[in-house]
Amino acid sequence: MIARTTLALGLALPTAVNAEDFAFFNLLKDGKASKADVAAHCASPDGGVRAFSVASLGLTLSEPHERVRYKDRQFTNVNANPGEWNGEVYKPLCPGLYSFTLDYIAAAKDGATAGDVTVHIHVWRKAASGARPGELAAVAEKTGAPGRGTGHAAVTLALGTGDEISTHTLSADGKPRYFERIQLTGYRVQHMPELAADFDTAWWDADRAEGEKYRAAPMGGT
C-alpha cells in the first residue's frame, strides 16, 4: 500500500513507495540496463506514476541565478528509481511527457529585494550534453505589490532518460531573494519509450557529481 499525504493545496501524492517500485534494480546487470529494459519497466505497473511536489519555506537566496533547494516539504515517489530527486534537480529515469508547475511568494524581508524577482525553470538534455543548467524552459515573474508578490509558471516538456530539471532565481537589482514559500510540482503525463536510453550507474553518478558544481549557475540556455 502507498501512504498518502495531503498538501495544503489539496493535492494528495504518495509519500512512501511499495516494494514493486524497486523492481528496476532487479534489471541491473553490473550497474547497467538496456534502453529496451528501461522503456519496458517505465511502461509497466512497476514503473508507477512518476510524481513529486516539493517546497521550501522562509528561503533566502543571494547568489545570481542561484539554484533553488527544496528543503522543507518532500512529497515524492520518484526516488526509488534510482535517486531521481536530490532536493534541487529532478533527473528522470522514465522518459515521457512531463508537466511542471512552479509557485512562489516573495517578500522584502531581512535585506531581500523589494524589486523584480524571477525564477527560471531550466531543462538540461543528456543527449545534447551542453552546458548546465541547459535551456530556459519557463519563467515565473513576481507580480503584485513591490514588498510582497507572487509568481507562477507552468510548462510541459518531453524528457528522456537522464535529462535534468532545475530552478534558478535572480533579482533585477542583484539583491537577495526571500521566499516565504516556493513550490515545484511535476508529474509524468504520458510514457514516451522512444526517449528511453541505456542506463549506467557510472554515468548517472558522474552526472550528479558534475551537476553539484552548478548551484550558482551561469544563465545558460536561450
C-alpha positions, 0 to 999 in steps of 0.5 A: 500500500502507498501512504498518502499525504495531503498538501495544503493545496489539496493535492494528495501524492504518495509519500512512501513507495511499495516494494514493486517500485524497486523492481528496476534494480532487479534489471541491473546487470553490473550497474547497467540496463538496456534502453529496451529494459528501461522503456519496458519497466517505465511502461509497466505497473512497476514503473508507477506514476512518476510524481513529486511536489516539493517546497521550501519555506522562509528561503533566502537566496543571494547568489545570481541565478542561484539554484533553488533547494527544496528543503522543507516539504518532500512529497515524492515517489520518484526516488526509488528509481534510482535517486531521481530527486536530490532536493534541487534537480529532478533527473528522470529515469522514465522518459515521457511527457512531463508537466511542471508547475512552479509557485512562489511568494516573495517578500522584502524581508531581512535585506531581500529585494523589494524589486523584480524577482524571477525564477527560471525553470531550466531543462538540461538534455543528456543527449545534447550534453551542453552546458548546465543548467541547459535551456530556459524552459519557463519563467515565473515573474513576481507580480503584485505589490513591490514588498510582497508578490507572487509568481507562477509558471507552468510548462510541459516538456518531453524528457528522456532518460537522464535529462535534468530539471532545475530552478534558478532565481535572480533579482533585477537589482542583484539583491537577495531573494526571500521566499516565504514559500516556493513550490515545484510540482511535476508529474509524468503525463504520458510514457514516451519509450522512444526517449528511453536510453541505456542506463549506467550507474557510472554515468548517472553518478558522474552526472550528479557529481558534475551537476553539484558544481552548478548551484550558482549557475551561469544563465545558460540556455536561450 
